[in-house]
Amino acid sequence: MLPLAPAKRIRGTASSRKVLQVLTSFTPDRPIVTVDAIAKSVKVPLSTAYRYIALLREVGLVTDDGHGGYHLSPRMVELARASRAAFSFIDVALPVMEKLRDTSGETVILVRRVGDAAICIERVESIQRVRLSFDVGASFPLHRGASPKLLLAHMADRERNDYLSRARKIDPDLRRRPGPFAEELVTITRQGWSESSEEITPDIWAAAAPVVEGTRLAAALSVAGPAFRLTERQRSRIIALTRRAADEISEQLVAIGR
């Protein structure tokens, strides 16, 4: 992704720029500001500061506190929400996924649960000659693969048991090992990550870690690659990298109020 070019200074907008500077005079540490303070902050005459405040009151962005001070109106809360909504989940995750691809050398995918399926919602392919390619929109059962199993492990007990009851009717392998699989899910929840080997695609190993949005599991972040080139040491490194990347996405979601 190319860096954004710095914004050019637009000519003939000095007054408009000053009005916007008035808005930036309000901070969490200074939520109420007097017109005198605004005039000094923006460096305009007191009469001009009053005009700017009158304009902002007219469009509903500021209101007075009844004691000579002014504060931002509830309308600004709506604008803040609109700003947060502009940052989609993918916008936040993709740069971190690209960095994880570069440090791990393998394909990175982001998976969300939709009903009884795990859906790939984004992927960044490895640049290596032999690589794994998942298409966005690809669907997987929740009991096979690192990401699906992580999503399954974090489901509510009743919801998870209902899914497993349905899955056992169509998957003989799952019927043969109910105990070990249940223990694996407990382990995934306890350790905070999951892994799989050849569960979805032959000769492919994968690791996954949870992306949390607030207190809710939002997605599973996974790195997957050919098992033949991943030693135990490399796999341990990828698990650690994946967990750190998932935590980074989670922290960024908190920072923008998601």
Steps between C-alpha positions, in 0.01 A plus 500: 500500500641838399526770767252784470637824365479792742192715451558815301415834655191635320502867409224743594373300797660682792168563678383142447829372633462716812151363561635146488776602739231611743372142507846369581510734801274250680685206654423234764707706744322822399141409403362849581661805345420872522492729198794691643706180515396413146607843374843455658536139377403576141664846508203704384322806646235432760224618263617251237507217755138580586407476130669162471319370808170635368554312174585174680191540718288560190608167344460321833862413574541696824270617775538731798510382861300796632799644683698663222666182377444281198533127440456259212143391436364142478515546122877457528445156652314400183789627289746302712292187447497564126878534509538169683263329258723605212771271636380157397628185662706422190652850492642436845605141446655511153821695578568270795432195280746626240767547766429150635535357148838669464632381839362146476557446128166321469142571398287688755122469516229662709198284578161578653217272606172521311252249636650151481786606273835675524532752216823648366439877492852609401831346406854607419688244292857395554746609231676164512483271196315226686219662693150451627223700338160549664238696312310766691156352567629143535297306757619232744329286766564619854663176618784483247794738472680734737274803452168312499591305814599821678163656412321184615692487828386852588132442434256480792477146639146433386555643154822301458337175618211552260742545213702192593182295522415597142858456377534147640206387287692578182863450607592142605845607617347745746271226632799272565688749719256712701714493817836601347337769288324649804833505685663672203242778512562549872874523431444756225299721734755468780815565295350771279592357160441196279678303231414238242678268262341379177149547637373709208769466233755215467855586610397835649573610857333804655484698824232746611446757774190694609422858396285657769263793448422632845407187696382309194701263283489673161712274281785254483831610349694213344829425331511192276768341287642175365596270787820382330676833540387576855718350773380484859707808578346689208152393604557627854622831359194531273268430793664781698487739203135419435402560861678836507337605173153401624559700818611799291181495294292467819679798658444714190129415499481623860691817409244599234208409724383192312 
